[in-house]
Amino acid sequence: MKLLSLGIKVVFLTVRAEELRKVTATNLKNVGYHTWEQLILMASSYPTNVTLESYKSNERRKLEEIYGYRIIGNIGDQLADILGIHPGNRTFKLPNRMYYAP
């Protein structure tokens, strides 16, 4: 993977439930992702009234402020993936004709 060869650490951030960690990791490996720095899934203890944008923004904030990462690129198929605080230097919105998550 080109990013890894450049020293960039890949982090996956999803609203999938923590209980789906094993199947999510398997899915990522099945489509060619074998190495990543972190796979962040939503804990069952996370408040249910939080918007997707708030959740993702808060997790990106933690990556930068607590763990010391600098977000270079942020890719997502939903606007909630790339809006909010700490979006990164560049954002990329991928098309998704299957669903829209407000």
SETI-615322 format. One record per residue: residue number from 0; residue in three letters; x, y, z of N, C-alpha, C, O in turn. Coordinates in nm, 2 decimals, decimal comma. Example, Ala and Ser with C-alpha at 12.3 -4.5 7.8 and 13.67 -1.06 7.14 Angstrom:
<pt 0 'ALA' <1,32 -0,57 0,78> <1,23 -0,45 0,78> <1,32 -0,33 0,78> <1,42 -0,33 0,85>>
<pt 1 'SER' <1,28 -0,22 0,71> <1,37 -0,11 0,71> <1,29 0,00 0,79> <1,34 0,11 0,80>>
//
This chain:
<pt 0 'MET' <0,08 -0,12 0,00> <0,00 0,00 0,00> <0,09 0,12 0,00> <0,18 0,14 0,08>>
<pt 1 'LYS' <0,06 0,21 -0,09> <0,14 0,33 -0,11> <0,16 0,42 0,02> <0,26 0,47 0,05>>
<pt 2 'LEU' <0,04 0,44 0,09> <0,05 0,52 0,21> <0,15 0,47 0,31> <0,22 0,54 0,37>>
<pt 3 'LEU' <0,14 0,34 0,33> <0,24 0,27 0,43> <0,38 0,29 0,39> <0,47 0,32 0,48>>
<pt 4 'SER' <0,41 0,29 0,26> <0,55 0,30 0,21> <0,59 0,45 0,24> <0,72 0,47 0,24>>
<pt 5 'LEU' <0,50 0,54 0,25> <0,53 0,68 0,27> <0,54 0,71 0,42> <0,57 0,83 0,46>>
<pt 6 'GLY' <0,52 0,61 0,51> <0,52 0,63 0,65> <0,39 0,68 0,71> <0,39 0,72 0,83>>
<pt 7 'ILE' <0,28 0,68 0,63> <0,15 0,73 0,68> <0,08 0,61 0,75> <0,08 0,50 0,70>>
<pt 8 'LYS' <0,03 0,64 0,87> <-0,04 0,54 0,94> <-0,19 0,55 0,91> <-0,25 0,65 0,92>>
<pt 9 'VAL' <-0,25 0,43 0,88> <-0,39 0,43 0,84> <-0,47 0,40 0,97> <-0,44 0,30 1,04>>
<pt 10 'VAL' <-0,58 0,48 0,98> <-0,68 0,46 1,09> <-0,81 0,45 1,02> <-0,85 0,53 0,94>>
<pt 11 'PHE' <-0,89 0,34 1,06> <-1,02 0,33 1,02> <-1,11 0,37 1,13> <-1,10 0,32 1,25>>
<pt 12 'LEU' <-1,21 0,46 1,10> <-1,30 0,51 1,20> <-1,44 0,48 1,15> <-1,48 0,53 1,04>>
<pt 13 'THR' <-1,52 0,41 1,22> <-1,65 0,37 1,17> <-1,76 0,37 1,28> <-1,72 0,37 1,40>>
<pt 14 'VAL' <-1,88 0,39 1,25> <-1,99 0,38 1,35> <-2,04 0,24 1,37> <-2,14 0,21 1,44>>
<pt 15 'ARG' <-1,97 0,14 1,31> <-2,00 0,00 1,33> <-1,98 -0,03 1,48> <-1,90 0,03 1,54>>
<pt 16 'ALA' <-2,07 -0,12 1,53> <-2,06 -0,15 1,68> <-1,93 -0,23 1,71> <-1,88 -0,30 1,63>>
<pt 17 'GLU' <-1,88 -0,20 1,83> <-1,76 -0,27 1,87> <-1,77 -0,42 1,87> <-1,68 -0,49 1,84>>
<pt 18 'GLU' <-1,90 -0,47 1,88> <-1,92 -0,61 1,88> <-1,89 -0,67 1,74> <-1,88 -0,79 1,72>>
<pt 19 'LEU' <-1,88 -0,59 1,64> <-1,85 -0,63 1,50> <-1,70 -0,62 1,46> <-1,67 -0,63 1,35>>
<pt 20 'ARG' <-1,62 -0,60 1,56> <-1,47 -0,58 1,54> <-1,41 -0,70 1,45> <-1,35 -0,67 1,35>>
<pt 21 'LYS' <-1,44 -0,82 1,49> <-1,38 -0,93 1,42> <-1,42 -0,94 1,28> <-1,34 -0,96 1,19>>
<pt 22 'VAL' <-1,55 -0,93 1,26> <-1,60 -0,94 1,12> <-1,56 -0,82 1,04> <-1,53 -0,83 0,92>>
<pt 23 'THR' <-1,55 -0,70 1,10> <-1,50 -0,58 1,03> <-1,35 -0,60 0,99> <-1,32 -0,57 0,87>>
<pt 24 'ALA' <-1,27 -0,65 1,08> <-1,13 -0,67 1,04> <-1,12 -0,77 0,93> <-1,04 -0,76 0,84>>
<pt 25 'THR' <-1,20 -0,88 0,94> <-1,20 -0,98 0,83> <-1,24 -0,92 0,70> <-1,18 -0,95 0,60>>
<pt 26 'ASN' <-1,34 -0,84 0,70> <-1,39 -0,77 0,58> <-1,28 -0,68 0,52> <-1,25 -0,69 0,40>>
<pt 27 'LEU' <-1,21 -0,61 0,60> <-1,10 -0,52 0,56> <-0,99 -0,61 0,49> <-0,94 -0,57 0,39>>
<pt 28 'LYS' <-0,95 -0,72 0,56> <-0,85 -0,80 0,50> <-0,89 -0,87 0,37> <-0,81 -0,88 0,28>>
<pt 29 'ASN' <-1,02 -0,90 0,36> <-1,07 -0,96 0,24> <-1,07 -0,87 0,12> <-1,06 -0,92 0,00>>
<pt 30 'VAL' <-1,07 -0,74 0,14> <-1,06 -0,64 0,03> <-0,92 -0,58 0,02> <-0,91 -0,49 -0,06>>
<pt 31 'GLY' <-0,82 -0,64 0,09> <-0,69 -0,60 0,06> <-0,62 -0,52 0,17> <-0,50 -0,48 0,15>>
<pt 32 'TYR' <-0,69 -0,48 0,27> <-0,62 -0,40 0,38> <-0,57 -0,50 0,49> <-0,65 -0,56 0,56>>
<pt 33 'HIS' <-0,44 -0,51 0,50> <-0,39 -0,61 0,60> <-0,32 -0,54 0,71> <-0,29 -0,61 0,81>>
<pt 34 'THR' <-0,29 -0,41 0,70> <-0,22 -0,34 0,80> <-0,29 -0,21 0,83> <-0,32 -0,13 0,74>>
<pt 35 'TRP' <-0,31 -0,18 0,96> <-0,36 -0,05 0,99> <-0,31 -0,02 1,14> <-0,28 -0,11 1,21>>
<pt 36 'GLU' <-0,31 0,11 1,17> <-0,27 0,15 1,30> <-0,38 0,13 1,41> <-0,35 0,08 1,52>>
<pt 37 'GLN' <-0,50 0,18 1,37> <-0,61 0,16 1,46> <-0,74 0,13 1,38> <-0,75 0,18 1,27>>
<pt 38 'LEU' <-0,83 0,06 1,44> <-0,96 0,03 1,39> <-1,06 0,08 1,50> <-1,07 0,01 1,60>>
<pt 39 'ILE' <-1,12 0,19 1,48> <-1,20 0,25 1,59> <-1,35 0,22 1,55> <-1,40 0,26 1,45>>
<pt 40 'LEU' <-1,42 0,15 1,64> <-1,56 0,12 1,63> <-1,63 0,18 1,75> <-1,57 0,21 1,85>>
<pt 41 'MET' <-1,76 0,20 1,73> <-1,84 0,26 1,83> <-1,87 0,17 1,95> <-1,93 0,06 1,93>>
<pt 42 'ALA' <-1,84 0,21 2,07> <-1,86 0,13 2,19> <-2,01 0,13 2,22> <-2,08 0,23 2,19>>
<pt 43 'SER' <-2,06 0,02 2,27> <-2,20 0,01 2,31> <-2,24 0,11 2,42> <-2,35 0,15 2,43>>
<pt 44 'SER' <-2,14 0,16 2,49> <-2,16 0,26 2,60> <-2,17 0,40 2,54> <-2,21 0,49 2,62>>
<pt 45 'TYR' <-2,15 0,42 2,41> <-2,15 0,56 2,36> <-2,30 0,61 2,36> <-2,39 0,53 2,33>>
<pt 46 'PRO' <-2,32 0,73 2,39> <-2,46 0,78 2,40> <-2,53 0,77 2,27> <-2,48 0,80 2,16>>
<pt 47 'THR' <-2,65 0,72 2,27> <-2,73 0,70 2,15> <-2,79 0,82 2,08> <-2,83 0,82 1,97>>
<pt 48 'ASN' <-2,79 0,94 2,16> <-2,84 1,06 2,10> <-2,74 1,15 2,03> <-2,77 1,26 1,99>>
<pt 49 'VAL' <-2,62 1,10 2,01> <-2,51 1,17 1,95> <-2,52 1,15 1,80> <-2,54 1,04 1,75>>
<pt 50 'THR' <-2,50 1,26 1,72> <-2,51 1,25 1,58> <-2,38 1,18 1,53> <-2,28 1,18 1,59>>
<pt 51 'LEU' <-2,39 1,13 1,41> <-2,27 1,06 1,34> <-2,16 1,16 1,33> <-2,04 1,13 1,35>>
<pt 52 'GLU' <-2,19 1,28 1,29> <-2,09 1,39 1,27> <-2,02 1,42 1,40> <-1,90 1,43 1,41>>
<pt 53 'SER' <-2,10 1,43 1,51> <-2,04 1,45 1,64> <-1,95 1,34 1,69> <-1,84 1,36 1,74>>
<pt 54 'TYR' <-2,00 1,22 1,67> <-1,92 1,10 1,71> <-1,78 1,10 1,63> <-1,68 1,08 1,69>>
<pt 55 'LYS' <-1,79 1,11 1,50> <-1,67 1,11 1,42> <-1,58 1,22 1,45> <-1,45 1,21 1,46>>
<pt 56 'SER' <-1,63 1,34 1,47> <-1,55 1,46 1,51> <-1,48 1,44 1,64> <-1,36 1,47 1,66>>
<pt 57 'ASN' <-1,55 1,38 1,74> <-1,49 1,36 1,87> <-1,38 1,26 1,86> <-1,28 1,27 1,93>>
<pt 58 'GLU' <-1,40 1,15 1,78> <-1,30 1,05 1,77> <-1,18 1,10 1,70> <-1,06 1,07 1,73>>
<pt 59 'ARG' <-1,20 1,19 1,60> <-1,08 1,25 1,53> <-1,01 1,35 1,62> <-0,89 1,36 1,62>>
<pt 60 'ARG' <-1,09 1,42 1,71> <-1,03 1,51 1,81> <-0,93 1,43 1,90> <-0,82 1,47 1,92>>
<pt 61 'LYS' <-0,98 1,31 1,94> <-0,90 1,23 2,03> <-0,77 1,18 1,96> <-0,66 1,18 2,02>>
<pt 62 'LEU' <-0,79 1,14 1,83> <-0,67 1,10 1,76> <-0,56 1,21 1,75> <-0,44 1,18 1,77>>
<pt 63 'GLU' <-0,60 1,34 1,74> <-0,51 1,45 1,73> <-0,46 1,49 1,87> <-0,34 1,50 1,89>>
<pt 64 'GLU' <-0,56 1,52 1,96> <-0,52 1,58 2,08> <-0,47 1,48 2,19> <-0,38 1,52 2,26>>
<pt 65 'ILE' <-0,52 1,37 2,19> <-0,47 1,27 2,29> <-0,36 1,18 2,24> <-0,26 1,16 2,31>>
<pt 66 'TYR' <-0,38 1,13 2,12> <-0,28 1,03 2,06> <-0,17 1,10 1,98> <-0,07 1,03 1,94>>
<pt 67 'GLY' <-0,18 1,23 1,95> <-0,08 1,30 1,88> <-0,07 1,28 1,73> <0,03 1,31 1,66>>
<pt 68 'TYR' <-0,17 1,22 1,67> <-0,18 1,21 1,52> <-0,20 1,34 1,45> <-0,26 1,43 1,52>>
<pt 69 'ARG' <-0,17 1,35 1,33> <-0,20 1,46 1,24> <-0,28 1,40 1,13> <-0,23 1,32 1,06>>
<pt 70 'ILE' <-0,40 1,44 1,11> <-0,49 1,38 1,01> <-0,45 1,45 0,88> <-0,48 1,57 0,86>>
<pt 71 'ILE' <-0,40 1,37 0,78> <-0,36 1,43 0,65> <-0,48 1,42 0,56> <-0,51 1,52 0,49>>
<pt 72 'GLY' <-0,54 1,30 0,55> <-0,65 1,28 0,46> <-0,76 1,21 0,53> <-0,74 1,13 0,62>>
<pt 73 'ASN' <-0,88 1,25 0,49> <-1,00 1,19 0,55> <-1,10 1,15 0,44> <-1,14 1,24 0,36>>
<pt 74 'ILE' <-1,13 1,03 0,43> <-1,21 0,98 0,32> <-1,34 0,92 0,38> <-1,34 0,84 0,47>>
<pt 75 'GLY' <-1,46 0,95 0,32> <-1,58 0,89 0,36> <-1,69 0,89 0,25> <-1,68 0,98 0,16>>
<pt 76 'ASP' <-1,79 0,81 0,27> <-1,90 0,81 0,17> <-2,02 0,89 0,22> <-2,12 0,90 0,15>>
<pt 77 'GLN' <-2,01 0,94 0,35> <-2,12 1,02 0,40> <-2,06 1,15 0,45> <-1,95 1,16 0,49>>
<pt 78 'LEU' <-2,14 1,26 0,44> <-2,10 1,39 0,48> <-2,05 1,39 0,63> <-1,96 1,46 0,66>>
<pt 79 'ALA' <-2,12 1,31 0,71> <-2,08 1,30 0,85> <-1,94 1,25 0,87> <-1,88 1,28 0,97>>
<pt 80 'ASP' <-1,89 1,18 0,77> <-1,75 1,13 0,78> <-1,65 1,24 0,77> <-1,54 1,23 0,82>>
<pt 81 'ILE' <-1,68 1,35 0,70> <-1,58 1,45 0,67> <-1,61 1,59 0,72> <-1,53 1,68 0,71>>
<pt 82 'LEU' <-1,73 1,61 0,78> <-1,76 1,74 0,83> <-1,73 1,74 0,98> <-1,69 1,64 1,04>>
<pt 83 'GLY' <-1,75 1,86 1,04> <-1,72 1,87 1,19> <-1,58 1,92 1,22> <-1,51 1,97 1,13>>
<pt 84 'ILE' <-1,54 1,90 1,34> <-1,40 1,94 1,38> <-1,30 1,84 1,35> <-1,33 1,72 1,34>>
<pt 85 'HIS' <-1,18 1,88 1,33> <-1,06 1,79 1,30> <-1,08 1,71 1,18> <-1,06 1,59 1,19>>
<pt 86 'PRO' <-1,13 1,77 1,07> <-1,15 1,68 0,95> <-1,02 1,64 0,88> <-1,03 1,54 0,80>>
<pt 87 'GLY' <-0,91 1,71 0,91> <-0,79 1,67 0,84> <-0,75 1,78 0,73> <-0,83 1,87 0,71>>
<pt 88 'ASN' <-0,63 1,76 0,68> <-0,58 1,86 0,58> <-0,66 1,85 0,45> <-0,69 1,96 0,39>>
<pt 89 'ARG' <-0,70 1,73 0,41> <-0,78 1,71 0,28> <-0,89 1,62 0,31> <-0,87 1,52 0,39>>
<pt 90 'THR' <-1,01 1,64 0,26> <-1,12 1,55 0,27> <-1,17 1,51 0,14> <-1,16 1,58 0,04>>
<pt 91 'PHE' <-1,21 1,38 0,13> <-1,26 1,32 0,00> <-1,39 1,26 0,03> <-1,40 1,16 0,11>>
<pt 92 'LYS' <-1,49 1,30 -0,04> <-1,63 1,24 -0,03> <-1,65 1,14 -0,15> <-1,64 1,18 -0,26>>
<pt 93 'LEU' <-1,66 1,02 -0,11> <-1,69 0,91 -0,21> <-1,84 0,90 -0,24> <-1,92 0,92 -0,15>>
<pt 94 'PRO' <-1,87 0,87 -0,36> <-2,02 0,85 -0,39> <-2,07 0,72 -0,32> <-2,00 0,62 -0,32>>
<pt 95 'ASN' <-2,19 0,73 -0,28> <-2,26 0,61 -0,23> <-2,41 0,62 -0,27> <-2,48 0,69 -0,22>>
<pt 96 'ARG' <-2,44 0,54 -0,37> <-2,58 0,54 -0,42> <-2,67 0,45 -0,34> <-2,79 0,44 -0,37>>
<pt 97 'MET' <-2,61 0,37 -0,25> <-2,69 0,27 -0,18> <-2,77 0,33 -0,06> <-2,88 0,30 -0,03>>
<pt 98 'TYR' <-2,71 0,43 0,01> <-2,77 0,49 0,13> <-2,71 0,62 0,16> <-2,60 0,65 0,13>>
<pt 99 'TYR' <-2,79 0,70 0,24> <-2,75 0,82 0,30> <-2,77 0,82 0,44> <-2,88 0,80 0,49>>
<pt 100 'ALA' <-2,67 0,85 0,52> <-2,69 0,86 0,67> <-2,68 1,00 0,71> <-2,57 1,06 0,71>>
<pt 101 'PRO' <-2,79 1,06 0,76> <-2,79 1,20 0,80> <-2,71 1,23 0,92> <-2,70 1,34 0,97>>
//
